[in-house]
C-alpha cells in the first residue's frame, strides 16, 4: 500500500515540479532575486516604478525592464498601470503557492521514505 501511495505522490511531485519550472528559471537569476527582494513589502496599491527598482538594485533601466518581464511571465509579480506609470509588486497569491505545495509534497515523500 505504501508503494502505491508513494507512486501517486511521486507523480504529483513530478507534475508540481513541471508547473514550477518557469518560476525556478525566473528565480535562478541573482538580479531577479534582488528585484523580488526590493518589491517585498509593496502592495498592488503601492508598488515600485522601474526607476525606483533601478536605484534599489543598481541595474540599468533596460536590464530591470527585461527582468521584470521574465518575473511577470512567471507569475511572480504584478504590474499595475496608473495613467502612463507602471507599478510593480510581488504576487504571493499566485505561483508562490505552487512552491509551497511542492515543498509539502516533498516533505510527505520524505516522511513516507524515512518514517
Rosetta blueprint (number, residue, H / E / L):
1 X L
2 X H
3 X H
4 X H
5 X H
6 X H
7 X H
8 X H
9 X H
10 X H
11 X H
12 X H
13 X H
14 X H
15 X H
16 X H
17 X H
18 X H
19 X H
20 X H
21 X H
22 X H
23 X H
24 X H
25 X H
26 X H
27 X H
28 X L
29 X L
30 X H
31 X H
32 X H
33 X H
34 X H
35 X H
36 X H
37 X H
38 X H
39 X H
40 X L
41 X L
42 X L
43 X L
44 X L
45 X L
46 X L
47 X L
48 X E
49 X L
50 X H
51 X H
52 X H
53 X H
54 X H
55 X H
56 X H
57 X H
58 X L
59 X L
60 X L
61 X H
62 X H
63 X H
64 X H
65 X H
66 X H
67 X H
68 X H
69 X H
70 X H
71 X H
72 X H
73 X H
74 X L
75 X L
76 X L
77 X E
78 X E
79 X E
80 X E
81 X E
82 X E
83 X L
84 X L
85 X E
86 X E
87 X E
88 X E
89 X E
90 X E
91 X L
92 X L
93 X L
94 X L
95 X L
96 X H
97 X H
98 X H
99 X H
100 X H
101 X H
102 X H
103 X H
104 X H
105 X H
106 X H
107 X H
108 X H
109 X H
110 X H
111 X H
112 X H
113 X H
114 X H
115 X L
